[in-house]
Amino acid sequence: MGKLLQIRVSAWTYREEDVPEVWPGLAHLAWPRPLYPGEKRGVLELAGALETECSFAGWDKDIKERLQPGITRVAQLKAQLEQALADWEPREANRLSDSLEDALTELERNAPRP
């Protein structure tokens, strides 16, 4: 890094409005309330919100049992992706981003319809 120029390896969702279109059931579970001003609702935020909501939101027991293993996998992939970014490993982060999106797609198959 330069004295003034900071170099980052980061990941963000280009079009957040695509997230609930691709994973509608998961988005409904993760964000049961309206969007707050300035709130981010991208792929990484979806992964984090699912983990939080599954633990604390009081979901139906059947839904929680059905989704818990997939949510655990999504949370692990998110953590690995964030670590790869922190370690400046863009190729690994890209591989993990594909795995995370695939895991969310698989999880969506078991999510209740909104």
C-alpha positions, -999 to +999 in steps of 0.1 A: +000+000+000+010+035-007+011+063+019-022+076+008-036+048-015-052+019+003-055-015-015-085-037-006-096-071-017-134-071-011-167-087-021-201-070-024-233-076-041-236-055-072-274-055-074-289-062-040-324-063-055-314-096-072-310-114-039-347-118-030-354-127-066-329-156-066-335-168-031-371-156-022-377-180+006-344-174+023-347-136+019-381-138+036-367-158+065-336-136+069-354-102+066-390-105+079-392-067+083-390-038+059-356-025+047-341+001+070-326+032+053-289+024+045-293-013+053-273-037+031-291-068+018-266-085-003-254-121-005-230-119+025-256-101+045-282-128+036-258-155+049-252-136+082-289-128+087-299-165+082-275-176+109-288-149+133-325-155+125-322-193+128-307-189+162-329-161+176-361-156+156-382-184+170-388-201+136-411-231+135-392-262+148-397-281+115-382-252+094-353-248+118-344-285+118-347-287+080-325-256+074-300-257+102-274-279+085-275-258+053-273-226+073-243-239+092-226-247+059-235-212+045-221-196+076-188-216+073-184-206+037-191-169+045-164-170+072-139-187+048-146-162+021-141-133+045-108-149+057-096-153+021-104-116+014-085-107+046-056-128+035-055-112+000-064-144-017-088-133-045-087-166-064-097-185-033-123-158-024-138-162-059-140-200-056-157-196-022-181-171-036-193-197-061-196-223-033-215-199-011-240-191-039-244-228-047-250-235-010-277-208-008-294-222-039-294-256-024-308-242+009-335-223-010-349-256-022-358-265+014-370-230+024-407-223+028-423-202+001-429-166+012 
